């Protein structure tokens, strides 16, 4: 009987171990896995201090229909989101949500055809105006036309986007958010209050 | 009597062996279920500037593209269905970008390097976790 129990235990352990090894092989070596952080329950004071959109009271129009329940990346809490309407069309369904996360801020943009894009940056990086994302059409990665969306701290009224063709567009900022449909952006320049102009290579 | 005892013991062994195999199978299922609930990494490799890499087929709820070099370079993610059509398009951002999907169809995740440099990247496909 003892031998049988031992066989059972060893078989189970061997199977479990072998399976764990097999399941481990599905993840390639060197790959990162997402950092799981607890969902925040209120807007952190440091985030509210830099972004007026997070200081305003929640409105019914701020709530978005989550694709699945639960927190977003980096502990982002959808119930704390502030949502802006933008011009619908192209790939975007016409909404941009600013979602506070754990030590970070996120932008969430739903696609017209389903799905939603998230992009997050640590608060310090977001304060520098480097929370910039793009939605691009499928196909070749470097297709020209795209929707550029960014978050900037208080005091920034417009950002300048220069294109590969040499033209530039001055994009107004509304409630800390800007978005523009543009072809082949090259550089985004932001005049940060008290910190001067910061320029980032655009997608 | 001896023959009866022998056949009884043999029957017990067969039963225990079957039990052991069932336990082993249960172990496989339990561990596999835990692994599949999490997700899989794919395309962990150096990817040239402007190039993309396609992941496996799953009922995706999330697809994530990472720049593993830590240089916060511009990376993109996308998913295509069995017809090759994209759900949405490329979503791009610095360092890491994520897209949530409904989880109601089989999709291939994609990652892309839109930085001017070679990047060591990877993608992660999730197929049974929340993604709002």
HADDOCK unambig.tbl for C-alpha pairs under 7 A between the chains (distance, minus, plus):
assign (segid A and resid 4 and name CA) (segid B and resid 16 and name CA) 5.95 0.50 0.50
assign (segid A and resid 7 and name CA) (segid B and resid 20 and name CA) 6.39 0.50 0.50
assign (segid A and resid 8 and name CA) (segid B and resid 19 and name CA) 6.97 0.50 0.50
assign (segid A and resid 8 and name CA) (segid B and resid 20 and name CA) 4.05 0.50 0.50
assign (segid A and resid 8 and name CA) (segid B and resid 23 and name CA) 6.53 0.50 0.50
assign (segid A and resid 11 and name CA) (segid B and resid 20 and name CA) 6.23 0.50 0.50
assign (segid A and resid 11 and name CA) (segid B and resid 21 and name CA) 6.95 0.50 0.50
assign (segid A and resid 11 and name CA) (segid B and resid 24 and name CA) 5.20 0.50 0.50
assign (segid A and resid 12 and name CA) (segid B and resid 23 and name CA) 5.40 0.50 0.50
assign (segid A and resid 12 and name CA) (segid B and resid 24 and name CA) 3.91 0.50 0.50
assign (segid A and resid 12 and name CA) (segid B and resid 27 and name CA) 5.44 0.50 0.50
assign (segid A and resid 15 and name CA) (segid B and resid 24 and name CA) 5.24 0.50 0.50
assign (segid A and resid 15 and name CA) (segid B and resid 27 and name CA) 5.85 0.50 0.50
assign (segid A and resid 15 and name CA) (segid B and resid 28 and name CA) 5.45 0.50 0.50
assign (segid A and resid 16 and name CA) (segid B and resid 27 and name CA) 4.85 0.50 0.50
assign (segid A and resid 16 and name CA) (segid B and resid 28 and name CA) 5.20 0.50 0.50
assign (segid A and resid 16 and name CA) (segid B and resid 31 and name CA) 5.99 0.50 0.50
assign (segid A and resid 19 and name CA) (segid B and resid 28 and name CA) 5.56 0.50 0.50
assign (segid A and resid 19 and name CA) (segid B and resid 31 and name CA) 6.34 0.50 0.50
assign (segid A and resid 19 and name CA) (segid B and resid 32 and name CA) 6.38 0.50 0.50
assign (segid A and resid 20 and name CA) (segid B and resid 31 and name CA) 6.21 0.50 0.50
assign (segid A and resid 23 and name CA) (segid B and resid 32 and name CA) 6.57 0.50 0.50
assign (segid A and resid 23 and name CA) (segid B and resid 35 and name CA) 6.06 0.50 0.50
assign (segid A and resid 26 and name CA) (segid B and resid 40 and name CA) 5.97 0.50 0.50
assign (segid A and resid 26 and name CA) (segid B and resid 41 and name CA) 6.73 0.50 0.50
assign (segid A and resid 27 and name CA) (segid B and resid 40 and name CA) 5.22 0.50 0.50
assign (segid A and resid 27 and name CA) (segid B and resid 41 and name CA) 4.29 0.50 0.50
assign (segid A and resid 27 and name CA) (segid B and resid 42 and name CA) 6.41 0.50 0.50
assign (segid A and resid 28 and name CA) (segid B and resid 41 and name CA) 5.77 0.50 0.50
assign (segid A and resid 28 and name CA) (segid B and resid 42 and name CA) 6.12 0.50 0.50
assign (segid A and resid 28 and name CA) (segid B and resid 44 and name CA) 5.76 0.50 0.50
assign (segid A and resid 30 and name CA) (segid B and resid 44 and name CA) 6.63 0.50 0.50
assign (segid A and resid 31 and name CA) (segid B and resid 41 and name CA) 6.35 0.50 0.50
assign (segid A and resid 31 and name CA) (segid B and resid 44 and name CA) 5.50 0.50 0.50
assign (segid A and resid 31 and name CA) (segid B and resid 122 and name CA) 5.39 0.50 0.50
assign (segid A and resid 32 and name CA) (segid B and resid 68 and name CA) 6.71 0.50 0.50
assign (segid A and resid 32 and name CA) (segid B and resid 122 and name CA) 6.88 0.50 0.50
assign (segid A and resid 66 and name CA) (segid B and resid 132 and name CA) 4.44 0.50 0.50
assign (segid A and resid 67 and name CA) (segid B and resid 101 and name CA) 6.89 0.50 0.50
assign (segid A and resid 67 and name CA) (segid B and resid 102 and name CA) 5.91 0.50 0.50
assign (segid A and resid 67 and name CA) (segid B and resid 131 and name CA) 6.61 0.50 0.50
assign (segid A and resid 67 and name CA) (segid B and resid 132 and name CA) 4.82 0.50 0.50
assign (segid A and resid 68 and name CA) (segid B and resid 130 and name CA) 5.15 0.50 0.50
assign (segid A and resid 68 and name CA) (segid B and resid 131 and name CA) 5.16 0.50 0.50
assign (segid A and resid 68 and name CA) (segid B and resid 132 and name CA) 4.67 0.50 0.50
assign (segid A and resid 69 and name CA) (segid B and resid 130 and name CA) 5.62 0.50 0.50
assign (segid A and resid 69 and name CA) (segid B and resid 131 and name CA) 6.71 0.50 0.50
assign (segid A and resid 69 and name CA) (segid B and resid 132 and name CA) 5.71 0.50 0.50
assign (segid A and resid 70 and name CA) (segid B and resid 130 and name CA) 5.35 0.50 0.50
assign (segid A and resid 70 and name CA) (segid B and resid 131 and name CA) 6.53 0.50 0.50
assign (segid A and resid 70 and name CA) (segid B and resid 132 and name CA) 6.30 0.50 0.50
assign (segid A and resid 71 and name CA) (segid B and resid 131 and name CA) 6.99 0.50 0.50
assign (segid A and resid 71 and name CA) (segid B and resid 132 and name CA) 6.66 0.50 0.50
assign (segid A and resid 72 and name CA) (segid B and resid 131 and name CA) 6.02 0.50 0.50
assign (segid A and resid 72 and name CA) (segid B and resid 132 and name CA) 5.80 0.50 0.50
assign (segid A and resid 91 and name CA) (segid B and resid 88 and name CA) 6.23 0.50 0.50
assign (segid A and resid 111 and name CA) (segid B and resid 88 and name CA) 5.36 0.50 0.50
assign (segid A and resid 112 and name CA) (segid B and resid 88 and name CA) 6.85 0.50 0.50
assign (segid A and resid 113 and name CA) (segid B and resid 87 and name CA) 6.04 0.50 0.50
assign (segid A and resid 113 and name CA) (segid B and resid 88 and name CA) 5.46 0.50 0.50
assign (segid A and resid 114 and name CA) (segid B and resid 87 and name CA) 6.43 0.50 0.50
assign (segid A and resid 114 and name CA) (segid B and resid 88 and name CA) 6.45 0.50 0.50
assign (segid A and resid 114 and name CA) (segid B and resid 101 and name CA) 6.98 0.50 0.50
assign (segid A and resid 115 and name CA) (segid B and resid 87 and name CA) 6.99 0.50 0.50
assign (segid A and resid 115 and name CA) (segid B and resid 88 and name CA) 6.71 0.50 0.50
assign (segid A and resid 115 and name CA) (segid B and resid 99 and name CA) 6.62 0.50 0.50
assign (segid A and resid 115 and name CA) (segid B and resid 100 and name CA) 5.24 0.50 0.50
assign (segid A and resid 115 and name CA) (segid B and resid 101 and name CA) 4.44 0.50 0.50
assign (segid A and resid 115 and name CA) (segid B and resid 102 and name CA) 6.48 0.50 0.50
assign (segid A and resid 116 and name CA) (segid B and resid 99 and name CA) 5.49 0.50 0.50
assign (segid A and resid 116 and name CA) (segid B and resid 100 and name CA) 5.20 0.50 0.50
assign (segid A and resid 116 and name CA) (segid B and resid 101 and name CA) 6.86 0.50 0.50
assign (segid A and resid 117 and name CA) (segid B and resid 91 and name CA) 6.24 0.50 0.50
assign (segid A and resid 117 and name CA) (segid B and resid 98 and name CA) 6.03 0.50 0.50
assign (segid A and resid 117 and name CA) (segid B and resid 99 and name CA) 4.39 0.50 0.50
assign (segid A and resid 117 and name CA) (segid B and resid 100 and name CA) 6.49 0.50 0.50
assign (segid A and resid 118 and name CA) (segid B and resid 97 and name CA) 6.41 0.50 0.50
assign (segid A and resid 118 and name CA) (segid B and resid 98 and name CA) 5.22 0.50 0.50
assign (segid A and resid 118 and name CA) (segid B and resid 99 and name CA) 5.83 0.50 0.50
assign (segid A and resid 119 and name CA) (segid B and resid 93 and name CA) 6.39 0.50 0.50
assign (segid A and resid 119 and name CA) (segid B and resid 97 and name CA) 5.33 0.50 0.50
assign (segid A and resid 119 and name CA) (segid B and resid 98 and name CA) 6.47 0.50 0.50
assign (segid A and resid 132 and name CA) (segid B and resid 93 and name CA) 6.47 0.50 0.50
assign (segid A and resid 133 and name CA) (segid B and resid 92 and name CA) 5.52 0.50 0.50
assign (segid A and resid 133 and name CA) (segid B and resid 93 and name CA) 4.71 0.50 0.50
assign (segid A and resid 134 and name CA) (segid B and resid 91 and name CA) 5.82 0.50 0.50
assign (segid A and resid 134 and name CA) (segid B and resid 92 and name CA) 5.10 0.50 0.50
assign (segid A and resid 134 and name CA) (segid B and resid 93 and name CA) 6.69 0.50 0.50
assign (segid A and resid 135 and name CA) (segid B and resid 89 and name CA) 6.54 0.50 0.50
assign (segid A and resid 135 and name CA) (segid B and resid 90 and name CA) 5.70 0.50 0.50
assign (segid A and resid 135 and name CA) (segid B and resid 91 and name CA) 4.77 0.50 0.50
assign (segid A and resid 135 and name CA) (segid B and resid 92 and name CA) 6.45 0.50 0.50
assign (segid A and resid 136 and name CA) (segid B and resid 89 and name CA) 5.56 0.50 0.50
assign (segid A and resid 136 and name CA) (segid B and resid 90 and name CA) 4.90 0.50 0.50
assign (segid A and resid 136 and name CA) (segid B and resid 91 and name CA) 6.42 0.50 0.50
assign (segid A and resid 137 and name CA) (segid B and resid 89 and name CA) 4.83 0.50 0.50
assign (segid A and resid 137 and name CA) (segid B and resid 90 and name CA) 6.12 0.50 0.50
assign (segid A and resid 138 and name CA) (segid B and resid 86 and name CA) 6.12 0.50 0.50
assign (segid A and resid 138 and name CA) (segid B and resid 89 and name CA) 4.56 0.50 0.50
assign (segid A and resid 138 and name CA) (segid B and resid 90 and name CA) 5.85 0.50 0.50
assign (segid A and resid 141 and name CA) (segid B and resid 50 and name CA) 6.37 0.50 0.50
assign (segid A and resid 141 and name CA) (segid B and resid 112 and name CA) 6.99 0.50 0.50
assign (segid A and resid 142 and name CA) (segid B and resid 50 and name CA) 6.93 0.50 0.50
assign (segid A and resid 203 and name CA) (segid B and resid 74 and name CA) 6.75 0.50 0.50
